[in-house]
Amino acid sequence: MDIVIEPDGASRPALSPVEVVERKGLGHPDSLCDALAEEASLALSRFYLDRFGAVLHHNLDKALLHGGRARAAFRGGEVTEPIELYIAGRAVLEAKGVAVPANELVHEAVHAWLGRHLHALDPARHLRLHCLLRPGSAELAALFERGRGAKAALANDSSIGAGYAPLTPTEAVVLAVERRLNGPETRRDKPAVGEDVKVMAVRRGERIELTVADALIGGYLDDLDDYRRHKTWIADTARATAAALTPLAVEVAVNTADGDLPDDIYLPDDIYLTVTGTSAEAGDDGQVGRGNRANGLIAPYRPMTMEAVAGKNPISHVGKLYNLAAGLLAEAIVAETPEVAAADCFLVSRIGQPIDRPHMVHVRLALASPARTPPPNVADIVRRQVAGIGDLWRELMDGTLRFDRWPPRGG
């Protein structure tokens, strides 16, 4: 394993005069595709493990959401054409003479997740699911099987993972605001607040400007004044959440496409009103990999890759494992090395090689004080963290490790 450590060069967007950060929330169509592809993969993985004693080869990382049609209204509304969700991928569909009920497992997983997380969407009525699974290529299936007998699984792709630590205050604010608006208190006290929450932050010097889009649910609103009161509550809540994390001044704008409409010319289509709490019902489509990166953020001032994490098998797909491992490695370096203020980490795989032996690990540091050489323990942390990559699947299976949030463990 080639380890390259730069003592100077980690990204420090918090020191820049301008920073831009985005998060697509729980109910955004792209986030839905990520979450549902991952749930489908986990359902298959658990069946494989329970029935055959091992997670078999599969990848369900191709999902496309075709938005439906809806008529939103105060105190009501209806979905007139359902959302169409396509999950395509490769999987072992028969082993040891036993047929794998893959379609049924995927349907159950998708419906259960939507039932738990989108309170105004009825998957039986509002969703049409198309499960498109076929066996994987003989070459990749054989590679996967060879890895099952080895000390560590063999990488099924040549790929790059990227991660960084710590979060900037702006990044932390974006995550916290979306979490608060999609938290259990909001579901209980403000059911009109839909799960499709998108947060965009622009920091200019010492001021953060937040733009929040939220698909408010007409069935829980009486009229336009009620809608406006909820917009005010969203802005106040976002501002208070941000103030608890940063002393920077925070401005919040909510559903800015609404405009300032007089009551006498108001039409339902003029505001962000939905039936189900997600724009997937009518306004937007979605796709795996178009949304948040492995730490739950879209941060263009940071290192990141185009690799989609969701839906890939947790045993050998480095497109999933290396992106998670890179973030965990950066977090460990910063936590355990006082001399390091920030770290960017990159892991590169070579197909067919053990996943705990990356082709290269590149670490860029920002040291708290000028130094020509990196702290000596960084290489040791790299070796320890990389050695544990082969065990990440267990945490993914039991839910203690998740992508699309920070920190990935707990929280």
LINUR-V61916 format. One record per residue. RES is the residue in one letter. OMEGA is omega as a letter, one per 30 degrees, with the letter a starting at -180 (999 if undefined). BURIAL is I if it has 9 or more other ideal C-beta (glycine too) atoms within 8 Angstrom, else O. D_FIRST is the distance of its C-alpha to the first C-alpha in Angstrom with 1 decimal. Layout:
RES;OMEGA;BURIAL;D_FIRST, RES;OMEGA;BURIAL;D_FIRST
//
This chain:
M;l;I;0.0, D;l;O;3.8, I;l;I;6.3, V;a;O;9.8, I;l;I;12.8, E;l;I;16.2, P;a;I;19.2, D;l;O;21.5, G;l;O;21.4, A;l;I;21.3, S;l;I;24.1, R;a;I;27.3, P;l;I;29.8, A;l;O;32.1, L;l;O;32.9, S;l;O;33.9, P;a;O;37.6, V;l;O;36.9, E;l;I;34.5, V;a;I;34.7, V;a;I;33.3, E;l;I;34.3, R;l;I;34.1, K;a;I;35.6, G;a;I;37.1, L;a;I;37.4, G;l;I;40.1, H;a;I;39.0, P;l;I;38.9, D;l;I;35.2, S;l;I;34.4, L;l;I;36.5, C;l;I;34.6, D;a;I;31.2, A;a;I;32.8, L;l;I;34.6, A;l;I;31.8, E;l;I;29.7, E;l;I;32.7, A;l;I;33.2, S;a;I;29.7, L;l;I;30.1, A;l;I;33.5, L;a;I;32.2, S;a;I;29.3, R;l;I;31.8, F;l;I;34.2, Y;a;I;31.6, L;a;I;30.5, D;a;O;34.2, R;a;I;35.5, F;l;I;32.8, G;a;O;30.7, A;l;O;27.5, V;a;I;26.5, L;a;I;27.0, H;l;I;25.6, H;l;I;27.0, N;a;I;26.5, L;a;I;29.5, D;l;I;28.1, K;l;I;31.0, A;l;I;34.0, L;l;I;36.9, L;l;I;39.7, H;a;I;43.0, G;a;I;45.2, G;l;I;48.7, R;a;I;52.0, A;l;I;53.8, R;a;O;56.9, A;l;I;56.4, A;l;I;59.3, F;a;I;60.3, R;a;O;61.1, G;a;O;59.8, G;a;I;58.3, E;l;O;56.8, V;a;I;54.0, T;l;O;55.8, E;a;O;52.9, P;l;I;49.8, I;l;I;46.2, E;l;I;44.5, L;l;I;40.9, Y;l;I;38.9, I;a;I;35.8, A;l;I;34.3, G;a;I;31.3, R;a;I;30.3, A;l;I;30.7, V;a;I;31.6, L;l;I;35.4, E;l;O;36.4, A;l;I;34.9, K;l;O;36.7, G;a;O;39.9, V;l;O;39.6, A;l;O;39.9, V;a;I;37.7, P;a;O;39.9, A;a;I;37.3, N;l;O;39.9, E;l;O;41.7, L;a;I;38.6, V;l;I;37.5, H;a;I;41.1, E;a;I;41.4, A;a;I;38.2, V;a;I;39.1, H;a;I;42.7, A;a;I;41.7, W;l;I;39.3, L;l;I;41.9, G;l;O;44.5, R;a;O;42.6, H;l;I;41.6, L;a;I;44.2, H;a;O;47.5, A;l;I;49.8, L;l;I;48.2, D;a;O;49.4, P;l;I;46.9, A;a;O;49.7, R;a;O;51.8, H;a;I;49.5, L;l;I;46.6, R;a;O;46.4, L;l;I;43.1, H;a;O;41.9, C;a;I;39.2, L;a;O;37.9, L;l;I;35.5, R;l;O;34.9, P;l;O;32.7, G;l;I;29.2, S;a;O;28.4, A;a;O;28.4, E;a;O;25.1, L;l;I;23.2, A;l;I;25.3, A;l;O;24.4, L;l;I;20.6, F;a;I;21.2, E;l;I;23.2, R;l;I;20.7, G;a;I;18.3, R;l;O;21.1, G;a;O;21.2, A;l;I;17.6, K;l;O;16.0, A;l;I;14.3, A;l;I;15.7, L;a;I;14.5, A;a;I;14.0, N;l;I;17.4, D;l;I;16.8, S;a;O;14.7, S;a;I;15.1, I;l;I;14.6, G;a;I;15.2, A;l;I;16.8, G;a;I;18.4, Y;l;I;20.3, A;f;I;22.5, P;l;O;25.2, L;l;I;27.8, T;l;I;30.6, P;l;I;34.1, T;l;I;34.8, E;l;I;32.0, A;l;I;33.1, V;a;I;36.6, V;l;I;35.9, L;a;I;34.1, A;a;I;36.9, V;l;I;39.7, E;l;I;38.7, R;a;O;38.1, R;a;I;41.5, L;l;I;43.3, N;a;I;41.7, G;a;O;42.1, P;l;O;44.4, E;l;O;47.0, T;l;I;47.4, R;a;I;47.7, R;a;O;50.4, D;a;O;52.3, K;a;O;51.8, P;l;I;51.5, A;l;I;52.3, V;a;I;48.9, G;a;I;46.8, E;l;I;43.1, D;a;I;42.4, V;l;I;41.6, K;a;I;39.8, V;l;I;39.1, M;l;I;38.6, A;l;I;38.3, V;l;I;39.0, R;l;I;38.9, R;a;O;41.0, G;a;O;40.9, E;a;O;42.2, R;l;I;43.3, I;l;I;41.6, E;a;I;43.3, L;l;I;42.5, T;a;I;43.6, V;l;I;43.8, A;a;I;44.8, D;a;I;46.0, A;a;I;47.6, L;a;I;50.6, I;a;I;52.4, G;a;I;56.0, G;l;I;57.1, Y;a;O;56.7, L;a;I;58.4, D;a;O;62.2, D;a;O;62.5, L;l;I;61.3, D;l;O;62.0, D;l;I;59.8, Y;a;I;57.0, R;l;O;57.4, R;l;O;57.4, H;l;I;54.1, K;l;I;52.6, T;l;O;53.8, W;l;I;52.3, I;a;I;48.9, A;l;I;49.1, D;a;O;50.2, T;l;I;47.6, A;a;I;44.7, R;a;I;46.2, A;l;O;46.5, T;l;I;43.0, A;a;I;41.6, A;l;O;43.9, A;a;O;42.5, L;a;I;39.1, T;l;I;39.9, P;a;O;42.9, L;l;I;42.6, A;a;O;45.5, V;l;I;44.9, E;a;O;47.0, V;l;I;46.9, A;a;I;48.3, V;l;I;48.6, N;a;I;49.2, T;l;O;50.1, A;a;O;51.1, D;a;I;54.1, G;l;O;56.0, D;a;O;59.2, L;l;I;61.5, P;a;O;65.1, D;a;O;66.1, D;l;O;68.7, I;a;O;66.4, Y;l;I;63.5, L;a;O;62.0, P;a;I;59.3, D;a;O;57.1, D;a;O;57.2, I;a;I;54.9, Y;a;I;51.6, L;a;I;53.2, T;l;I;51.8, V;a;I;52.8, T;a;I;49.4, G;l;I;47.5, T;l;I;45.0, S;l;I;45.5, A;a;I;44.2, E;a;I;47.8, A;a;I;49.1, G;a;O;47.4, D;l;O;43.8, D;a;I;41.3, G;a;I;37.7, Q;l;I;34.4, V;l;I;31.0, G;a;I;28.4, R;a;O;31.2, G;a;I;31.3, N;l;I;29.3, R;a;I;25.5, A;l;I;23.5, N;l;I;25.1, G;a;I;28.6, L;l;I;29.2, I;a;I;29.6, A;a;I;28.7, P;l;O;28.7, Y;a;I;28.2, R;l;I;24.8, P;l;I;21.5, M;a;O;21.6, T;l;I;21.0, M;a;O;23.6, E;l;I;21.9, A;a;I;24.4, V;a;I;23.3, A;l;I;26.5, G;l;I;27.4, K;a;I;24.0, N;a;I;23.4, P;a;I;21.6, I;a;I;19.8, S;a;I;17.5, H;a;I;18.3, V;l;I;15.4, G;l;I;18.1, K;a;I;19.5, L;a;I;16.7, Y;l;I;14.3, N;l;I;17.3, L;a;I;18.4, A;l;I;15.2, A;l;I;14.9, G;l;I;18.5, L;l;I;18.1, L;l;I;15.3, A;l;I;17.6, E;a;I;20.5, A;a;I;19.0, I;a;I;18.1, V;a;I;21.7, A;a;O;23.4, E;a;O;22.0, T;a;I;22.0, P;a;O;25.5, E;a;O;24.7, V;l;I;22.8, A;a;O;25.2, A;l;I;22.9, A;l;I;19.3, D;a;I;17.9, C;l;I;14.5, F;l;I;12.9, L;a;I;10.4, V;l;I;10.1, S;l;I;10.1, R;a;O;11.0, I;l;I;14.1, G;l;O;14.3, Q;a;I;10.7, P;a;I;10.5, I;l;I;10.7, D;l;I;8.9, R;l;O;5.6, P;l;I;5.8, H;l;I;5.7, M;l;I;5.9, V;l;I;7.4, H;a;I;10.6, V;l;I;13.2, R;a;I;16.7, L;l;I;19.2, A;a;I;22.9, L;a;I;24.1, A;l;O;27.5, S;a;O;28.7, P;l;O;27.8, A;a;O;25.2, R;a;O;23.2, T;l;O;20.2, P;l;I;18.3, P;a;O;19.2, P;a;O;17.2, N;a;O;16.7, V;l;I;14.7, A;l;I;11.3, D;l;O;12.7, I;l;I;13.7, V;a;I;10.4, R;a;I;9.1, R;a;I;12.5, Q;a;I;12.9, V;l;I;9.8, A;a;O;11.0, G;a;I;14.3, I;a;I;13.7, G;l;I;15.3, D;a;O;18.4, L;a;I;19.1, W;a;I;21.4, R;l;O;23.8, E;l;I;24.4, L;a;I;24.9, M;a;I;27.4, D;l;O;29.4, G;l;O;29.4, T;l;O;27.9, L;a;I;25.1, R;l;O;26.3, F;l;I;25.3, D;l;I;28.0, R;l;I;28.7, W;f;I;27.7, P;a;O;26.7, P;l;I;25.1, R;l;O;26.1, G;l;O;29.8, G;999;O;32.0
//
